[in-house]
Amino acid sequence: MLEILSPDGTLLDEAPLNVDRTVPLYRQMIEARAYDRKGMALQKQGRLATYAPFEGQEAAQIGAAEPLGDEDWVVATYRDAALM
């Protein structure tokens, strides 16, 4: 089991990700959230026929894509826009 924090909330060891790596991931999550909200707005305006929102799933999708290399494949579904 991976443990980063002790039960009292102190850091057990050095964090596995540094700021140079986490800030770009956070930016990608913010961009994905904006994309998702725009898609929902377009659907509500009748300018987009069908849209499946993924709000709340950004971190899972961005995090899953982070370790993938250029030669790796992704088979996404309609709610995986952040993954792509």
C-alpha positions in Angstrom: 0.0 0.0 0.0 1.2 3.5 -0.9 1.2 5.8 2.1 2.2 9.5 1.8 0.8 10.8 5.0 0.9 9.4 8.6 -2.4 9.2 10.5 -1.6 12.6 12.1 -1.2 14.2 8.6 2.6 14.6 8.5 4.5 13.7 5.4 6.0 10.2 5.8 8.6 10.6 3.1 9.5 12.8 0.2 6.4 13.5 -1.9 6.4 11.3 -5.1 5.5 14.3 -7.3 7.1 17.7 -7.2 5.6 21.1 -8.0 7.2 21.0 -11.5 5.2 18.0 -12.3 1.9 18.7 -10.4 1.3 22.2 -11.6 0.9 21.2 -15.3 -1.4 18.4 -14.3 -3.5 20.8 -12.3 -3.7 23.2 -15.3 -4.9 20.3 -17.5 -7.6 19.6 -14.9 -8.7 23.2 -15.0 -8.8 23.2 -18.8 -10.8 20.0 -18.8 -13.3 21.5 -16.4 -13.7 24.6 -18.6 -14.1 22.3 -21.7 -16.8 20.3 -19.9 -18.7 23.3 -18.7 -18.6 24.8 -22.3 -20.0 21.5 -23.6 -22.8 21.6 -21.1 -23.6 25.2 -21.9 -23.7 24.5 -25.7 -26.1 21.5 -25.1 -28.4 23.6 -22.9 -28.5 26.3 -25.7 -29.5 23.6 -28.2 -26.2 24.1 -30.1 -24.9 20.6 -29.3 -27.2 17.7 -29.6 -25.8 15.3 -27.0 -23.1 15.9 -24.4 -22.1 13.6 -21.6 -20.5 15.6 -18.8 -17.5 14.4 -16.9 -17.3 16.9 -14.1 -15.6 15.4 -11.1 -13.7 12.9 -13.1 -10.9 15.2 -14.3 -8.2 14.0 -11.9 -8.8 10.4 -12.6 -8.6 10.9 -16.3 -5.6 13.3 -16.3 -3.8 11.1 -13.7 -4.4 7.9 -15.8 -3.0 9.6 -18.9 0.1 11.1 -17.1 2.4 8.0 -17.2 1.5 7.1 -20.8 4.1 7.3 -23.5 3.9 8.4 -27.2 3.5 4.8 -28.3 0.7 3.9 -25.8 -2.9 3.6 -26.9 -6.0 4.9 -25.3 -9.5 3.6 -26.0 -11.8 6.3 -24.6 -15.5 6.5 -24.3 -17.8 9.5 -24.6 -17.0 10.7 -21.0 -13.3 10.6 -21.4 -12.6 13.9 -23.1 -10.0 14.9 -20.4 -8.1 11.7 -21.0 -7.6 12.5 -24.6 
